[in-house]
């Protein structure tokens, strides 16, 4: 596997995890049951949250790296734009949630 495949795969994984992280954060704040269930794995729900996001990032990074055909891999500029947009969207979603909740 070449470095461009790995960069593309992990870049896509990072962009997806930005959105999943925001969604999970909001879901935990809205559901005490989910927060309690995640706390059941370790002492604090935020540790389970971090382990889940990091684990998904690594697994999906390797999956995306291996399944994207050579001609379909996003370039560096597209990945950078995607990461910027998903960072902004996830930050906006969490800011609005906490502002209005």
N, C-alpha and C positions, 0 to 999 in steps of 0.2 A: 504494500500500500504506500503510495507516494504522499509527500507532505501536503500537496494541494488537496488530495482526497481527505486527508485527516483534518486540514484546516476548514474545508467546506463542511464536513460532517459535524465537527465540534462547534463551528460557527452557527449552523442551523440549530443544533442542540441548545446552545446558549440562548438564542433568540426565543425558542420555544419555552425554555425554562424560565425566562423573564415573565412570560405570560402565565405559566403554571404557578409560579411563585406568587404572583399578585392574586390569582384566583384562589389559591390555597389560603393565603393570608386573610382574604375577605371571608372565605367560607368558614375558617376557624373563628373569626370574630362574630359571625352570625350564628354559629352553632356551638353551644357549650358541649354538646354530645361529641362532636368531632374533636374538639379540643381535649376533652377528657379521654377519648379513645386514643388519641396520639400521645397523651401523657402516660398512658398505660404501658407504652413500650420502653420509655425511659422516664427519668424524673421530671422532665420539663417538655411541654409540647413543642417548644421552639427547637429543641435538639432533634426531635423526631422529624420536624419540618426540614431542618437543614440536611439531615441524613437522607431523607427522601428526595429532596431536590438535587443534591449532589450525586446520589446514586443514579437517578434518572438521567442527569446530564452526562454522566460517564457512559452508561449503557447506550443511550440514544446517540451519543457522539460516535461510538464504535459502529452502531447499526447504520447510521446515516453515512459514515465514511465508507462502509463496505457495499452499500446498495446503490449509491448514486453513480450512474454511468458517467464515463469521462466527459461526454459532450453535454451533460445536464448539470454539471457542478456549477454553483454560483461563483462568480468572480469575487475578488477582494473588495471592489467598490460596492457591489450589491450586498455582500455580507456586512460591510460596515454600515451601509444605509439601513439594512434590516435590523441590525443590533441597535442602532440609534432610535429607530422608530419603535421597536418593541420595548426598549428602555423607557422611552417617553410615554408610551401607552400604559405600560404597567405602573409607572410612577403616577401618572394622572389618575388612573383607576383607583389606586390606593389612597391618593390624596383626597379625591372626591368622596370616597367611601368614609374616610375618617372625618372629613370636614362636615358631612351631612348626617353622620350617624350619632 
